Amino acid sequence: PKLAKTEIGRQFDLVAFDPRGVGFSTPEVRCETDAQLDEDRTDPQVDFSPPGVAHIEDAERQHAQKCLDRVGAPFLAGMSTENTARDMDAVRAALGEEKLNFFGYSYGTRLGTAYAEQFPDRVRAMMLDGVVDQFTDPLAKEIVSAAGFQQAFDAYASDCASQPDCPLGVDPTQSVLRFRELVDPLAGEPARTADPRGLSYQDAMTGVDAALYDSEDWPRLTDGLTALARGRDAD
């Protein structure tokens, strides 16, 4: 919707798609039942002692096995960035376009580069924002991602501190401490919400991460943190 209001949106017809296995694509990669997902939400995974790490690793192995059992090896074998790039080319052909115009951000940049690698003569123009380095090892990628989220949080906290009644206080240098005071207790007991399942630690961190992608979502993050600060229902 935001892109539609720009010059790009005025010049081009915008076509979006869900990569294979996710969103409205069928079949989908659905590794767990709703009940199993709810159970996972209650596990904060914040214990990084040797037993805690062993628990997290075991949970990850169990999740992978659930995917294999529920979805099946043949379908999972076709789940790849390269195959999704081939799907993009099928969409291009179905639209009757000789060349592809593509805008992607985050993982979408990986799709764009994979498409360009496979079909270099079918690319007209690409705009890639927040490019994922495909040559970075997984651990380094997680560290870079965490650093990016921290920078986004610092920007949010600075903006919040300039607003009246900021739940993180008026001193941005104390915002991380204040944030931890609000969110860390959820690891022991979820907050009460209109949803009887409550707001778990994982729920809160997922919501915060999602809000940090776009400054237009910062007011919603402030509302949620304010609700926690006041001990009221948190959405």
C-alpha positions as CSV (number, residue, x, y, z in Angstrom):
1,P,0.0,0.0,0.0
2,K,2.8,2.4,0.8
3,L,4.6,1.7,-2.5
4,A,1.4,2.3,-4.4
5,K,1.4,6.0,-3.3
6,T,4.9,6.6,-4.7
7,E,6.0,7.4,-8.2
8,I,6.8,3.7,-8.7
9,G,3.2,2.8,-7.9
10,R,2.0,5.4,-10.4
11,Q,4.2,4.1,-13.1
12,F,3.8,0.3,-12.6
13,D,1.1,-2.2,-11.8
14,L,2.2,-3.8,-8.6
15,V,2.0,-7.6,-8.3
16,A,2.8,-9.3,-5.0
17,F,3.2,-13.0,-4.3
18,D,3.6,-15.4,-1.4
19,P,6.7,-17.6,-1.8
20,R,6.0,-21.3,-2.0
21,G,5.1,-22.9,1.3
22,V,4.1,-19.7,3.1
23,G,1.2,-17.3,3.3
24,F,-1.6,-18.2,0.9
25,S,0.5,-20.5,-1.2
26,T,-0.6,-24.1,-1.2
27,P,0.5,-26.5,0.0
28,E,1.9,-24.7,3.0
29,V,4.8,-25.6,5.3
30,R,2.8,-26.0,8.5
31,C,5.0,-27.9,10.9
32,E,2.8,-27.8,14.0
33,T,-0.8,-27.8,15.1
34,D,-2.3,-24.8,16.7
35,A,-2.1,-26.5,20.1
36,Q,1.6,-27.2,19.6
37,L,2.3,-23.6,18.5
38,D,0.6,-22.3,21.6
39,E,2.7,-24.6,23.7
40,D,5.9,-23.3,22.0
41,R,4.8,-19.7,22.8
42,T,5.0,-20.5,26.5
43,D,8.7,-21.5,26.3
44,P,10.7,-18.2,26.7
45,Q,14.0,-19.8,25.9
46,V,16.0,-17.3,27.9
47,D,18.1,-19.7,29.8
48,F,21.6,-19.8,28.2
49,S,23.3,-22.0,30.8
50,P,24.5,-25.3,29.4
51,P,21.3,-27.1,30.4
52,G,19.2,-24.2,29.0
53,V,21.1,-24.3,25.6
54,A,20.6,-28.1,25.5
55,H,16.9,-27.6,26.0
56,I,16.8,-25.0,23.2
57,E,18.7,-27.3,20.8
58,D,16.4,-30.2,21.7
59,A,13.3,-28.0,21.0
60,E,14.8,-27.0,17.6
61,R,15.4,-30.7,16.7
62,Q,11.9,-31.6,17.7
63,H,10.5,-28.7,15.5
64,A,12.5,-30.0,12.5
65,Q,11.3,-33.5,13.0
66,K,7.7,-32.2,13.2
67,C,8.2,-30.5,9.9
68,L,9.5,-33.7,8.4
69,D,6.7,-35.8,9.8
70,R,3.9,-33.4,9.0
71,V,4.9,-32.0,5.6
72,G,7.0,-34.8,4.2
73,A,10.5,-35.0,2.8
74,P,9.6,-34.7,-0.9
75,F,7.9,-31.4,-0.5
76,L,10.5,-30.0,1.9
77,A,13.2,-30.9,-0.7
78,G,11.6,-28.4,-3.1
79,M,11.6,-25.6,-0.6
80,S,14.5,-23.4,-1.6
81,T,15.3,-19.8,-2.6
82,E,16.4,-21.0,-6.0
83,N,13.1,-22.7,-6.7
84,T,11.1,-19.7,-5.5
85,A,13.1,-17.6,-8.0
86,R,11.9,-20.0,-10.7
87,D,8.4,-19.5,-9.4
88,M,9.0,-15.7,-9.9
89,D,9.9,-16.4,-13.5
90,A,6.7,-18.4,-14.0
91,V,4.8,-15.3,-12.7
92,R,6.7,-13.1,-15.1
93,A,5.8,-15.4,-18.0
94,A,2.1,-15.6,-16.9
95,L,1.9,-11.8,-16.9
96,G,3.2,-11.7,-20.5
97,E,6.3,-9.7,-19.5
98,E,9.5,-10.2,-21.4
99,K,11.6,-8.9,-18.5
100,L,11.1,-8.6,-14.7
101,N,10.9,-5.5,-12.6
102,F,11.3,-6.4,-9.0
103,F,11.4,-4.7,-5.6
104,G,12.5,-6.7,-2.6
105,Y,13.6,-6.0,1.0
106,S,15.1,-8.3,3.6
107,Y,14.7,-11.9,2.4
108,G,13.2,-10.4,-0.8
109,T,16.7,-9.2,-1.7
110,R,17.9,-12.8,-1.6
111,L,15.1,-13.8,-4.0
112,G,16.1,-10.9,-6.3
113,T,19.7,-11.9,-6.4
114,A,18.8,-15.6,-6.9
115,Y,16.6,-14.6,-9.8
116,A,19.3,-12.4,-11.4
117,E,21.8,-15.2,-11.0
118,Q,19.5,-17.7,-12.8
119,F,17.9,-15.4,-15.4
120,P,20.2,-12.4,-15.9
121,D,18.8,-11.7,-19.4
122,R,15.3,-11.4,-18.0
123,V,15.9,-8.6,-15.6
124,R,14.8,-5.1,-16.6
125,A,15.2,-3.3,-13.2
126,M,15.6,-4.3,-9.5
127,M,15.5,-2.3,-6.3
128,L,16.8,-4.2,-3.3
129,D,16.6,-2.7,0.2
130,G,18.4,-4.1,3.2
131,V,20.4,-6.7,1.2
132,V,21.0,-10.1,2.8
133,D,24.6,-11.2,2.4
134,Q,24.3,-14.8,1.1
135,F,27.9,-15.5,1.8
136,T,27.8,-14.7,5.5
137,D,27.8,-17.7,7.8
138,P,24.6,-18.3,9.8
139,L,26.1,-17.2,13.2
140,A,27.5,-14.0,11.8
141,K,24.2,-13.3,10.1
142,E,22.4,-13.6,13.4
143,I,24.8,-11.2,15.0
144,V,24.4,-8.6,12.2
145,S,20.7,-8.9,12.5
146,A,20.7,-8.4,16.2
147,A,22.8,-5.3,15.8
148,G,20.4,-4.0,13.3
149,F,17.4,-4.5,15.6
150,Q,19.4,-2.8,18.4
151,Q,20.0,0.3,16.2
152,A,16.3,0.4,15.3
153,F,15.3,0.1,19.0
154,D,17.7,2.9,20.0
155,A,16.1,5.1,17.3
156,Y,12.6,4.2,18.6
157,A,13.6,4.8,22.2
158,S,15.1,8.2,21.4
159,D,11.8,9.2,19.6
160,C,9.7,7.8,22.4
161,A,11.7,9.8,25.0
162,S,10.7,13.0,23.3
163,Q,7.0,12.1,23.7
164,P,4.9,12.7,26.8
165,D,4.3,9.6,29.0
166,C,6.9,7.5,27.2
167,P,6.8,4.0,28.9
168,L,10.6,3.8,28.6
169,G,11.1,7.1,30.4
170,V,12.7,10.4,29.2
171,D,16.3,9.2,29.2
172,P,17.2,7.1,26.1
173,T,20.3,5.8,27.8
174,Q,18.1,4.0,30.3
175,S,15.6,2.7,27.7
176,V,17.1,-0.8,27.5
177,L,17.0,-1.2,31.2
178,R,13.4,0.0,31.4
179,F,12.4,-2.2,28.5
180,R,13.9,-5.3,30.3
181,E,12.0,-4.4,33.5
182,L,8.7,-4.4,31.5
183,V,9.3,-7.5,29.3
184,D,11.5,-9.9,31.3
185,P,8.8,-10.7,33.9
186,L,6.8,-12.3,31.1
187,A,9.3,-15.1,30.9
188,G,7.9,-16.2,34.3
189,E,4.3,-15.3,33.9
190,P,2.4,-14.1,30.8
191,A,0.5,-10.8,31.0
192,R,-3.3,-10.9,31.1
193,T,-5.0,-10.0,27.9
194,A,-8.4,-10.3,26.3
195,D,-7.0,-13.5,24.8
196,P,-7.1,-16.1,27.6
197,R,-3.7,-17.4,26.5
198,G,-2.1,-14.1,27.6
199,L,0.9,-12.3,26.3
200,S,4.0,-14.5,26.6
201,Y,7.7,-13.4,26.5
202,Q,8.0,-14.8,23.0
203,D,4.8,-12.9,22.0
204,A,6.2,-9.7,23.3
205,M,9.6,-10.0,21.6
206,T,7.9,-11.0,18.3
207,G,5.7,-7.9,18.5
208,V,8.6,-5.6,19.3
209,D,10.7,-6.9,16.5
210,A,7.8,-6.5,14.0
211,A,7.2,-2.9,15.1
212,L,10.9,-1.9,14.8
213,Y,10.8,-2.5,11.0
214,D,8.8,0.6,10.3
215,S,8.6,3.9,12.3
216,E,4.9,4.1,11.4
217,D,4.4,1.2,13.8
218,W,6.2,2.8,16.7
219,P,3.0,4.3,18.2
220,R,1.5,0.7,18.5
221,L,4.7,-0.4,20.2
222,T,4.4,2.5,22.6
223,D,0.8,1.6,23.3
224,G,1.7,-2.0,24.1
225,L,4.6,-1.1,26.4
226,T,2.4,1.5,28.1
227,A,-0.2,-1.2,28.8
228,L,2.6,-3.4,30.4
229,A,3.8,-0.4,32.4
230,R,0.4,0.3,33.8
231,G,-0.4,-3.4,34.5
232,R,-3.4,-3.2,32.2
233,D,-4.4,-5.6,29.5
234,A,-1.7,-5.8,26.8
235,D,-2.5,-6.3,23.2
